[in-house]
Amino acid sequence: MKEIRIAVLGAGGLGKACLEVAGKKKEPRVVAICDSHGYLYSKEGIGLEDLKGLKPSKDPIGEIIKLRHRYDGIFVALPNLPNEFIPGVIRRFISAGYSGVYTCALKRTSAIKLMMRLDAGFKRNKSVYIAGCGATPGLLSAAAVLAAQSFTKVEDVNIWWGVGISNWDAYRATIREDIAHLSGYTVSRAKRMTDEAVEELLDKTDGRLVLHNMEHADDILLKRAGVVDSMKKVSVGGVMDTRHARKPVSTTMTLTGTTFEGKRSSHRFILGDETSMAANVIGPAFGYLKRAVWLKKHRIYGIFGSTEFMPMVMR
Amino acid sequence: MKEIRIAVLGAGGLGKACLEVAGKKKEPRVVAICDSHGYLYSKEGIGLEDLKGLKPSKDPIGEIIKLRHRYDGIFVALPNLPNEFIPGVIRRFISAGYSGVYTCALKRTSAIKLMMRLDAGFKRNKSVYIAGCGATPGLLSAAAVLAAQSFTKVEDVNIWWGVGISNWDAYRATIREDIAHLSGYTVSRAKRMTDEAVEELLDKTDGRLVLHNMEHADDILLKRAGVVDSMKKVSVGGVMDTRHARKPVSTTMTLTGTTFEGKRSSHRFILGDETSMAANVIGPAFGYLKRAVWLKKHRIYGIFGSTEFMPMVMR
């Protein structure tokens, strides 16, 4: 079994979870990580406890780019906001000639659209980028591709998630991204909010954020895979409880369609309530990273959606 | 959009459903079909109504082999019994130098094992065979690969299906395959049963067959994909009602595992009760056929399990 050496961009909730998941598996070895203030490299692998030793840097991404021959793949766990941020970071890797694979848990349709424009750059560098490899898009949109198989017409795909976290301050960026989906909020307004302003908002809703018609890239990725003929047939929403680890609703993907015999029905994929956002994001992201390595090995380059390939099982 | 020209081996319940599904889609065109007594070829495509015009032949498979340059892919909808039957038929295509793709809805582990031995032949002919592309194995085992992503340890995978058919005599071979799984029955005993003997057995159980620990290739295909470390962790069973079209239980794949945080939980994939066995088998089989065409185009040859790739959406 060949190890997969990984650089993790971002050391927030998801970045930290990456280190933990890698610690439980044989194949992935996180050898580099950075946040907005520092970075770390270790050939032997980085554990959660090593994070306090991050080396300060004015350009941590630049430092990770310098190390580009020391890892096979990158998992992008940077804040999703603003939409241009992650594509801008990736452009730097392309310009530097990085040849390897990437996965991300990008969520917004507009951000994924920006990423798709980098296809030629990935191909030039013989690289593979699989976009939207978290839970949604990712695990649940891939399940929609499977569910679609039974139908000759797909009516709609509905993703309704529940997330419960007891410590929202460990997911500061994620919570702001969710707030940006609320009516009356924008991406820039949410990003500018102080922690106190977030607390105040959460106090009004007993710690819950109920989100409808979120801009989630499940729509573009399912259209790309041919599951729906219009992005409007995909809807994503959910309930985030910031005060209880228990999920307020079971995360469910429901695909409704009509079979060749004219029967209307729905297939469902339901995530166990005890599974955390981190488990449902990092697991798929690693599985898709292994698939990306497979694609590169077979000289299939460019950017793809998580709806196009089965993630592999990272041992 | 390039059409995919398909030869269907077998004109029983599944073979007929193939013609119907293809009639509802743009990409697949069934140009050849055969049963044990005759065959048919039409460049323009074959519909259900054309089946009465099957040309009698002593070797219908041989006739389909002669036509091997006229289609892109083969869907094997032949009876699963005996285990050696389908591998034997496929060996004839390999010997004749057929270069193309195949999918099948083979169910038994021992039959898939025999198929796996033909890998070198497929590679030699620059062919792709994706095995076990129906509902189980197929749709449900692929869902298990997705579900596994969230866990660092997978405890077990349980597939429990419900099938309701009001006309068992349209699925004579399938019913005998199910009977072979019953305690006290063997593959050869089930195959030798007359229709009257089958009726008599069904009379005793009010038309229901309840099957536990079936020999289904989900086990070997999930082990191959790395989802489980032992085939024993996969169990397949279900309830077949031969007298009502309504499913006696909802077909469900349940994967139980432990996340990196040590939480035990289960993800589930549940098929809509209104979807028939035919819809849940033919849809995935066509989706995997399109994937097989994609693999061949990328010069990736050999035999693979349905757990290794995402089926594509056949438009």
Contacts between the chains, C-beta under 8 A, distances in Angstrom:
chain1	res1	chain2	res2	distance
A	17	B	260	7.3
A	20	B	260	5.2
A	20	B	261	7.6
A	21	B	152	6.7
A	21	B	260	4.6
A	23	B	260	7.9
A	24	B	152	4.2
A	24	B	260	5.0
A	25	B	152	6.3
A	139	B	146	6.0
A	139	B	149	6.0
A	139	B	150	7.1
A	142	B	146	5.5
A	142	B	310	6.8
A	143	B	143	6.6
A	143	B	146	5.6
A	143	B	269	6.8
A	145	B	310	6.0
A	145	B	311	7.5
A	145	B	313	6.8
A	146	B	139	6.0
A	146	B	142	5.5
A	146	B	143	5.6
A	146	B	146	7.1
A	146	B	269	7.6
A	146	B	284	7.9
A	146	B	310	7.4
A	146	B	311	7.1
A	147	B	269	7.9
A	148	B	313	5.8
A	149	B	139	6.0
A	149	B	280	7.9
A	149	B	283	4.1
A	149	B	284	4.5
A	149	B	286	7.8
A	149	B	287	4.7
A	149	B	311	5.6
A	149	B	313	7.5
A	150	B	139	7.1
A	150	B	271	7.1
A	150	B	272	7.8
A	150	B	275	5.1
A	150	B	279	4.8
A	150	B	280	5.0
A	150	B	283	4.6
A	150	B	284	7.4
A	151	B	275	7.9
A	151	B	279	7.3
A	151	B	283	6.8
A	152	B	21	6.7
A	152	B	24	4.2
A	152	B	25	6.3
A	152	B	283	7.8
A	225	B	312	7.5
A	225	B	313	5.9
A	226	B	312	7.2
A	226	B	313	3.7
A	226	B	315	5.8
A	227	B	313	5.6
A	259	B	274	7.5
A	259	B	275	5.6
A	259	B	276	6.6
A	259	B	279	4.0
A	259	B	283	8.0
A	260	B	17	7.2
A	260	B	20	5.2
A	260	B	21	4.6
A	260	B	23	7.9
A	260	B	24	5.0
A	260	B	278	7.7
A	260	B	279	6.1
A	260	B	282	7.5
A	260	B	283	8.0
A	261	B	20	7.6
A	261	B	276	6.3
A	261	B	278	7.6
A	261	B	279	6.8
A	263	B	274	4.4
A	263	B	275	6.6
A	263	B	276	7.1
A	263	B	279	7.4
A	264	B	274	6.6
A	265	B	272	3.1
A	265	B	273	6.9
A	265	B	274	3.6
A	265	B	275	4.8
A	266	B	272	4.7
A	267	B	269	7.3
A	267	B	270	6.8
A	267	B	271	5.4
A	267	B	272	5.4
A	267	B	275	7.3
A	268	B	268	7.7
A	268	B	269	7.4
A	268	B	270	4.8
A	268	B	272	7.9
A	269	B	143	6.8
A	269	B	146	7.6
A	269	B	147	7.9
A	269	B	267	7.3
A	269	B	268	7.4
A	269	B	269	5.0
A	269	B	270	7.8
A	270	B	267	6.8
A	270	B	268	4.7
A	270	B	269	7.8
A	270	B	270	7.0
A	271	B	150	7.1
A	271	B	267	5.4
A	272	B	150	7.8
A	272	B	265	3.1
A	272	B	266	4.7
A	272	B	267	5.4
A	272	B	268	7.8
A	273	B	265	6.9
A	274	B	259	7.5
A	274	B	263	4.4
A	274	B	264	6.6
A	274	B	265	3.7
A	275	B	150	5.1
A	275	B	151	7.9
A	275	B	259	5.6
A	275	B	263	6.6
A	275	B	265	4.9
A	275	B	267	7.3
A	276	B	259	6.6
A	276	B	261	6.3
A	276	B	263	7.1
A	278	B	260	7.7
A	278	B	261	7.6
A	279	B	150	4.9
A	279	B	151	7.3
A	279	B	259	4.0
A	279	B	260	6.1
A	279	B	261	6.7
A	279	B	263	7.4
A	280	B	149	7.9
A	280	B	150	5.0
A	282	B	260	7.5
A	283	B	149	4.1
A	283	B	150	4.6
A	283	B	151	6.8
A	283	B	152	7.8
A	283	B	259	7.9
A	283	B	260	8.0
A	284	B	146	7.9
A	284	B	149	4.4
A	284	B	150	7.4
A	286	B	149	7.8
A	287	B	149	4.7
A	298	B	298	6.3
A	298	B	300	5.9
A	300	B	298	5.9
A	307	B	310	7.7
A	308	B	310	6.8
A	309	B	309	7.4
A	309	B	310	5.5
A	310	B	142	6.8
A	310	B	145	5.9
A	310	B	146	7.4
A	310	B	307	7.7
A	310	B	308	6.8
A	310	B	309	5.5
A	310	B	310	4.2
A	311	B	145	7.5
A	311	B	146	7.1
A	311	B	149	5.6
A	312	B	225	7.5
A	312	B	226	7.2
A	313	B	145	6.8
A	313	B	148	5.8
A	313	B	149	7.5
A	313	B	225	5.9
A	313	B	226	3.7
A	313	B	227	5.6
A	315	B	226	5.8
